[in-house]
Amino acid sequence: MARERVIVAMSGGVDSAVAAARLVDEGHDVVGVTLHLWDYPEAGAGSHGRCCAPEDQYDARRTADALGIPHFTFDRRELFAKTVVEPFVDAYLAGETPSPCTACNRGVKISELMALADRLGATRVATGHYARLSRTAPTGEAPRGVPYLREGADPSKDQSYFLYATPLAHLERLVFPLGESMKQEVRAEAVRRNIPGATKGESQELCFVGAGAGAYAAFVEARAKGRVRPGPIVDADGKVVGNHEGIHRFTIGQRKGLGVALGKPAFVTAIDTDTATVRLGEGDGLTSIGAEIDDLVLAPGVSLPFDARVRVRYRHEGAEGRVEASMTDDAGGATRAVVRFTAPVRAVSRGQVAVFYALGSHGDRVLGGGRLCYSHAS
């Protein structure tokens, strides 16, 4: 990449710091940018368990100073609350399991960074995501080929899942300096460079929800505005075995914290929002042979149907399936899809995101994805 002005999203963590340092080493005109997304009145010592905590903004500036690059912080709290937090609360109250990090990357971080790049005169936007970009073969219409998203080289840290909906115009400008790296290499590099916060722990919690048991439920309840409804907990035979204080306390596949004792392992197999009923069953009641996908996004040049490896949650390795259109718009483009799995898949949860990857030699290529809105029990 020739010398360019590049803005780097700096969260204050190790990954974005090393990404910025590598670009400085390459001779680019680097500008650090931090998005202020949330306030943390309860934050204190140890809040590094979450990304974007207050100390992280300070660390981002310290890192920029150490690298000799300018750094700016921009307030995007209102956008974050509307785009990420409010839908997160609504989803749990609807019996779904949301994917807020996907919503944040799609609706806040990437789009806002692109707009800020324009304001700051930058041609490129870099992040510390563990993801890669490649290009298709050149054609007459696309002499440089068309960029497409790939999984990062480190399978334990890959973040392409959260970026599946990135539009072509943004892919053209994105840079992922860590895409080919392993996390342990990045950590060692941060220590070697004496980057501020190089030894602090990994972000484990959502940036806007506190740590500890019951944190998610308490967060939702505080913002539910009277929408929490108690209801029954029933077993596989429909027998009432307990009561709950709100379906937002449960997710599909949950085993712990059910509030009942059946004398044998039990899992949440279904959540009925109409009656506020939580249904329990054994592990075999968690599998699905298919799923419906809405808010469908396909990568440039990709059309349905196709066979793919489908990841139904972030830590899911993926399951092979056939992806077919189930609804199209007036122009004939698919807006909704159905996935038919080759073998039953466990814990397919409404509200989560399904991301499609190519099969075969290009198995790390992202083909698209969408929100899981219904699963077909096996």
N, C-alpha and C positions, 0 to 999 in steps of 0.2 A: 504494500500500500504506500503510495507516494505521500510526502509530507502534507498533512491536512490539519485544519482545526477540528478537534474532536472534543465533544463534551462527554464526560464520564459520570455516570450515576454513582455517587459515593454514599453508601449507606452507613459508613463508619466501620464496616466489617472488614475482615481480612481479604475476602475475595475481590471486592471492588477496589480496595487499596492496591492490591497486586496488579489488577487490570490497569489501573491508572499508571502505576510505575512502569509497566512494560511498554505502554504507549509513549511515555516520556523517553524511555530508552531508545525507542525507534525514531525519535526526533520529531514527533508531532507537537503541534501547538495544542496542549491539553488544558481543558477547563473543567474543574470539578463542580458538580451540581448535586445538591442534596434536596430532596423533596420533604418538607415538613408535613406529615400526613395525619398525625394524631397527637393528642396531649395525654400525658401520663401522670395524673395527680398522685397516684399511689406508688410511682416508681421510686426506687431507692437502690441501695446496694444489691447487686445480684440481678438487676433487671436486664442484664445482657442475654438472658434466656430468650428474649424476643428481639426480632430485628427492628430497626428504626427506633430504638429506645433513646431517651434524651442524651445519655452519654455518647451514643453513637454519632449524633450530630457533631458533638465536640471532637470526637476522634476523627471524623471525616475532615474537619478543618485542620486539625493537627497534622494529618497525613498530607493534605494538600500543601501546607506550609513546609513540611519536610521535603516534599518533592519539588518545591519551588514553582507551584502552579496556582493560579487564582481559584477561588472557591466561592460559590454562591449558594444560599439556601432560599428556596421558594416555598411559600405557604400554599399548600393544596389540601388543607384540612376539610374544607367544605365539599370539595369534589370527592374526596375519599369517603366521607361519611355518606354521601348520596349514592355513590357508585358501588361501594364495597360493604360498608357497615349496615346500612338499612336493608339491602337485599339479604345479607347474612342473617339478620334477625327474622325477616319475613320467611326465609327458607326453613329455619328451624321450627317456626310456629306452624308451618305447613307440612311438617313431618318429613322434610327433606334434609339432606346432608350437603351443605353448600361447599363450594371450592373458592374461598375468598382470594387466595393468592392468584388464581387464574383471572378472576374479575379485576384484581388490582393491576396486574400486568397488562391486561387488555384495555381496560377503561381508564386507567390513571397513568401508570408509570411510562409506558412506551409512548403513548400519544402525547403526553405532556413533555417528555424529553425531546420529542421531535419538534414540538412548537418552540421550546426553549432554544434548541439548536438553531432554529431560524432567527430567533431574536439575538443570539450571541454570534451569529455569523459562522456557525460550524457546519461542515458538510457531512460529518459522521456523528453517530451516537454509539457509545460503548457502554456495556454493562458487565457485571461480574457473573453473569449467568454461565452455568456449565451447559452450553449448547454450541452447535456448530452450524455454519452456513456453507453451502456448496452451490454450484451453478450447473444448469443443464448445458448441453452442447450448444454452441453458437448456431444461430439460424439467420436468415435474411432479415426477419423481423426483430430478432434479438441478437445482435452481433456479439454481445458479451455473455449470452446465455441468460437464463432466468434464475434468480436466487431461490433456494429452497432450504428449509430448516431441517436439521438433523439432531439426533441425540448427542449429548456430550460424550467424550471419550471415557469418562469415569462413570460407570453404570450406577454407582452408589450415590452420585450427586447430580445426575442428569436432570436438567430443568426445562427441556424442550416441551414437556407436558404442559407447563404453564404458559407457553408462548405459541401454542398451536394456531391461535386466531390472528397472529400478526399479519397485517396486510402486506402485499407486495411492495408498495411504496416505502414502507418502513424497513422491510428486509433489505432493500437496496442500500439503506444507509446504516444499518446496524453492524456493529463489530463485537465479537465475543472473544476477547483475548485469552480466556481460560478454557475455551472449548476443547482443546487437545490435551489439557492437563488433568492430572489426578489431584484430588484434594490434598493429600499428604505432601505433594510437591509444592503446592501453592502455600501451604502453611509453613513449610521449611523455608521457602523463599521470603515470606514475610518476616520471619525471624532473622534471616540472614541480612535483610535490608533494614532491620531495626524499625520496622513500621509500627507506629503507635497501636497498641491493642493486639499485637501479633499473636499473643498467647491466650487471648480470651476465648471463651467457649463458643460453641456453635449456637445459632439461633434455633430454638426448639418450639417456641410458642408463637401463636399469632401475635402480630405487633399490637393489636388493639384489645386483646383479651388477657387478663391477668393469669398468673400461674396458679397451680394447685387444684385439688379435687373440687369439682362443682363450679369452676370458674366460668365455663361456657354457659351453663344454665343460669348462673347469677347475672351474667352480662345480658343475656336475652331477656330475662325477667325484668331487669331494670329499664329496658327500652320497649317492653311489650305493650304498654299503654292499655292494660286491662284485657289483653287478648289471650292470656294464658288460661287454658281450660283443663280442669282435672278430668280423669276418666278411668275406665277399668283396664286391668291387665288380665288377659285371658290366655289359657294354654292352647295347645294344638287342637283340643276337642271343643274349644269355645267356652270352657268353664272359667268363671271369674276366680282368679287366684290372688288378686290384690288390686290396689288402686294407686294411681300416680297423681302428681301435681302438675303435669303438663307434658305433652308429647315432645316438646323441645329438649327434654332430658334424655331422649333415646335416639339411637341411630340403628340402621339395619346391621345385623351381625354383632351387636353389642352383647356382651356376656356378663360383665361386672356392673355392679351398682343398679341392679334391676329392682331391688326392694322386695323381692319375694324369694322363697326357698322351696323348690319343687322336689328336692331330694335327688336330682340328677342334673347334668349340665343343660342349660337352656339359653337360647339366644333370641334376640328380637328378630322375628322373621317378616313382620309387616307392621305398618302404622296406618291406621284408618283415621284420616283427618275429619271425616264427617261426624264420626261418633267419638273421636278422641280415644280410640281403643288401641292399645299396644298388644300385639300378638306375639306369643312366645312359641318356640318349637325347638326341635333338635337340629343339629348341624345340616342334615340333609334337606331341611326346609329352606336353606339359604341359597340354593343354587338356581341359576336361571339359564335358559337355553337361548334367550334373545333379549333385545332391549330396543326401546324406541328412543330416538335422538332428535331433539329440536334445537333451534338456534344453530343450525348446521353451518359450518365454515369449511370449505375445501381449499386446499393449496392451489396456486395458479397452475392451470393445465391439467388438473385432476377432475375426473368426472365419474359418476356412478354408473353401474355397479363395479365393485372391485373386492378382491380378497385382501385381508389385512390382519396385522397383529393389533389387537385392540386393548388398550390400557384403560380400565374402568375406574381407576383412582391413582394417585400419584405414585405410591409404592408398589403398584401392581406391575408384574413383569410383562403382562399381556397375554391374551388368548386369541387364537386364530378364529376368524369369522368372516362371513360374507356381509358386505355393507351395500344396501340397496336403497334407492329413493322410495319414500313413502308419500311424499307430498312435493309438489313443484309450484313455482310461481307462474305468472302469465307468460314469462319469457322461456319457460321450460326448465329453469334452473331449480335444482333440488333445494328445498328449505327444511326438509325433515327426512330422516332416514331410519331404517330398521337394520339392526345387526343380528345375524343368525350365527350363533357360536357353534364351532365344530364339536365342542364338548362343553358340558355345563360349567358355568362360571359362578364362583361364590361371591356373595355379598355385593350384588349390583344395586347401588343405592340411588334413588331419585335425588336430583340436585347436584350430584357429582358430575364430573366431566369425563367423557370417553374420548380418547385421542387415538387416531388411526396411524399405523406405521406400515410401510411397505414390507413385503415378504421377500425372501431370497437375498441376493447379494447387496441389495439396497435397503436392507432391513432397518436401518436407523433413520430413514427418511420419513418426515412427518407428512401425511397425506391430508390431514384435516381433523375435525372433531366437532363435538357439540355437547349439549347438556343432556344427561340421562333423565328422561321424564317418565319412563315406565319400563318395567322388566317383565319378561315372560317366564314364569316359574317352570322348572323342569319336572 
